[in-house]
Amino acid sequence: MAKSSSKNSEEVTAPLAHGATVLPLVTIDDYNNELRDRNGFIGDNANKKTFQQKLDDWRKHVRRFGDDPIGKVPTAKLSKKKIESLLKGDDMEAAALIVGAVEDFAQDFAEVIEKFLEDERWFKTERIVVGGGFRQSRFGELAIARTMVLLKAAGINIEVVPIVHHPDEAGLIGSVHLMPPWMFKGYKAMLAVDIGGTNVRAGVVEFGKEKSPHFADASVWKSAIWRHADDEPSRGATVEKLTAMLQELIDKAEKADLNPAPIIGIGCPGIIKADGSIERGGQNLPGGNWESDSFNLPAALMKAIPEIGDHGTFVMMHNDAVVQGLSQIPFMNDVSRWAVLTIGTGLGNAHFTNREGMKRDSA
C-alpha cells in the first residue's frame, strides 16, 4: 500500500532517522531484499563463494584428463591478485579456466538480476551499479560486462556497470548523503565507518569543493582497516577497537586543520531500525548478538566519543549496501531509477529513485 502524503511529508522534513527511506537526494525503494527461490536466497547464486565454486568446478574437469594449469593451491586460497595474473598471463589454459568461471558466474548473475527486476520495487530500473570486493578486479569487471551483454541478449535493456569509487572507499564516501548538506556547514570533512563480516573500515571523508548538494568530488582523506576475522573479537572488543580507530583519525584530521564535523556515518549489514538498532541481517558481524534489544551501536559510539571538536557527536547508521550505493549519486543525474548490488561474502542490494533535488544542469 502506498504511504499517505502526510507520512511522506514527515519523512521528507525529518530525514534524520537511522535506516531512513527518504534521504536528501534519493528515496530508498528497497534494500536488503531477501528474495528466495526453491533453493534458498537467490543472492547466494552471485557472491564471492559462487565464483570460487565455478572456478573450482572447471579445475576439477581439467584434472580428470591431466594437470591443473593453476597448480595445487586450493581455489579458496587463490587471491584476487593471483587470479588476475592468471587471466593476464601467458598460460592460455589457465586463463581459459578463469574465463570459463567468469562466463558461468555471469550466467547466474544475469538470472539473479532478472529475478530482482521482477520485484515491483525494481520495475523500470535503468541502471544497476555493482560494488563489493569482487568488482575490484579485472575478472570481476569482465563478469559485470558479460552479465549486461547476456541481459541485453535476453531483451532486457539495462546498464550493469562497476561502481565508480574503489568499493572500500565507496562504503565510506556514501555516508555524506545520509544527512542534509546544511549539517556540514563550516566543516571540511566527516568520519565514516563501514562494518562487514570480515573487516571494519573507518575513514575521514573530505567533502571537496562541490559540498552542496552532490559531493561530486568527495574523497577519503585517510582510512584505517581492521581485519577482525583474524582476531575473532567479542562485540564489546569490536566497539572498543572501532572507537580507537575513530579517535586516531579525529586527532589526525584536527592536526591537519580539516575541522571534521561532529558526525559519524556508519554502513552496517542488515535492516536498520529508526532507533539505530539492527532488526535482522547482522549474523555475520563479530562476536555476539548485534540484533539484541540491549545493544545499539550508534548509542555506544556516542557514549565512547561524546564530542568531536567543541560539539556533541551525532551518529547516523544505514545498511552497508545502501551507503555504498549512495556514493554513486553524483553520477546518476541522467537516470531516475537505479540500484546497487554489492558482491562480497553475500549479495548486498538496494534500489533508489532520484528525488527532485537530483536534477541539475549537465554542465
HELIX and SHEET records of a PDB file:
HELIX    1   1 SER A    5  THR A   13  1                                   9    
HELIX    2   2 ILE A   42  ASN A   45  5                                   4    
HELIX    3   3 LYS A   48  ARG A   63  1                                  16    
HELIX    4   4 THR A   75  LYS A   77  5                                   3    
HELIX    5   5 LYS A   80  LYS A   88  1                                   9    
HELIX    6   6 MET A   92  LEU A  117  1                                  26    
HELIX    7   7 GLU A  120  TRP A  122  5                                   3    
HELIX    8   8 GLY A  133  ARG A  135  5                                   3    
HELIX    9   9 ARG A  138  ALA A  153  1                                  16    
HELIX   10  10 PRO A  167  ILE A  173  1                                   7    
HELIX   11  11 GLY A  174  HIS A  177  5                                   4    
HELIX   12  12 PRO A  181  PHE A  184  5                                   4    
HELIX   13  13 HIS A  228  ASP A  230  5                                   3    
HELIX   14  14 ARG A  235  LYS A  255  1                                  21    
HELIX   15  15 LEU A  297  ALA A  304  1                                   8    
HELIX   16  16 ASP A  320  LEU A  326  1                                   7    
HELIX   17  17 ILE A  329  PHE A  331  5                                   3    
HELIX   18  18 GLU A  356  MET A  358  5                                   3    
SHEET    1   A 5 VAL A  26  TYR A  31  0                                        
SHEET    2   A 5 LEU A 347  ASN A 354 -1                                        
SHEET    3   A 5 ARG A 337  ILE A 343 -1                                        
SHEET    4   A 5 ARG A 127  GLY A 131  1                                        
SHEET    5   A 5 GLU A 159  PRO A 162  1                                        
SHEET    1   B 2 ARG A  36  ASP A  37  0                                        
SHEET    2   B 2 GLY A  40  PHE A  41 -1                                        
SHEET    1   C 5 SER A 219  TRP A 226  0                                        
SHEET    2   C 5 VAL A 200  GLU A 206 -1                                        
SHEET    3   C 5 ALA A 189  ILE A 195 -1                                        
SHEET    4   C 5 PRO A 260  CYS A 268  1                                        
SHEET    5   C 5 PHE A 314  ASN A 319  1                                        
SHEET    1   D 2 ILE A 271  ILE A 272  0                                        
SHEET    2   D 2 ILE A 278  ARG A 280 -1                                        
SHEET    1   E 2 GLU A 307  ILE A 308  0                                        
SHEET    2   E 2 HIS A 311  GLY A 312 -1                                        
END                                                                             
